[in-house]
Amino acid sequence: MVVTGDSDLRPPLDEHVLAEELALTPDLTLELLAESPSTNQVAGDRARDGAPDGLLVVADHQTAGRGRLDRTWETPPGAAVTFSLLLRPTVPASSWPWLPLLTGHTVAKALASFGYDARVKWPNDVLIDGRKVAGILVERVETDSGPAAVVGVGINVLTEAEELPVPTATSLAVAHADLTPTREGVLLGVAAAVREGYDAWQAGGSEAAARLASSYVAACATVGQDVRVDLPGGTTLTGRAVDVDLDGRLVVETADGVEKVGAGDVVHVVPE
Ligand code: BT5
């Protein structure tokens, strides 16, 4: 990854602004780290040590960010928002597959509220102009008081084009230089939206689950696209993505009939 000199000029996250705003959101408790290998790793450790629901671990600079399937998430200093929210869900295990989808959907809506045309690509990449602006990694952690969920979110905010790690990435600054909100504003807006979206979904039972499913399908950039899904083991599925079912699986019409794929089964979904 190329890191330009710009990163030297970027100020750290303003701890006072974050603390002041989060004082108004008592169900989020901030742990701000100047540097951390991975906020998901830290939040997982805290969960095993007994930390309560609502711990928000934020790294000003994350040095070894984790993606899915042992991939990495790379962000230059001072340019990104990287955080993990520790949750202790009370919903049944069968509802857990919705957590990453709910998070991606909510992050896209939060970025849309800042003025970006952000869409979620199934299961949970957040895209602007077809490029990835945010990635989500939800991990289940076994603890003495039951399973916890670590909801990790990385958003490219100030990153310049030449600093982006892959050609398929974008940032808020690259997508719309005139709009770019502060990193503090993005962090606070997105974290509060994820917390609220999760609370409403968890408290709302089957009605809220059905509402989330239909809202997700309406917003998802993948539905209606011809796709290729790479499955583990090297097999590939091609067809048209037509729906996301109540279990969060992508419904694909193929030449051999309808197939449903769970997020855990998929290596890659790309437009044909
Ligand atoms: C993800 O994985 O997209 C999940 C990323 C989650 C990152 C957050 S940051 C806070 C928390 N703590 C962590 O340690 N992780 C979470 P996946 O779908 O596997 O995508 C990874 C792929 O995205 C990489 O292989 C690259 O191709 C690409 N990539 C890496 N860094 C990127 C970036 N900054 N922007 C866009 N794409 C990126």
Boltz pocket constraint, residues with backbone or C-beta under 6 A from the ligand:
constraints:
  - pocket:
      binder: B
      contacts: [[A, 37], [A, 38], [A, 39], [A, 40], [A, 41], [A, 62], [A, 64], [A, 65], [A, 66], [A, 67], [A, 68], [A, 69], [A, 71], [A, 72], [A, 73], [A, 74], [A, 75], [A, 81], [A, 82], [A, 83], [A, 84], [A, 132], [A, 133], [A, 134], [A, 135], [A, 136], [A, 137], [A, 152], [A, 153], [A, 154], [A, 155], [A, 156], [A, 165], [A, 166], [A, 168], [A, 169], [A, 170]]
      max_distance: 6.0
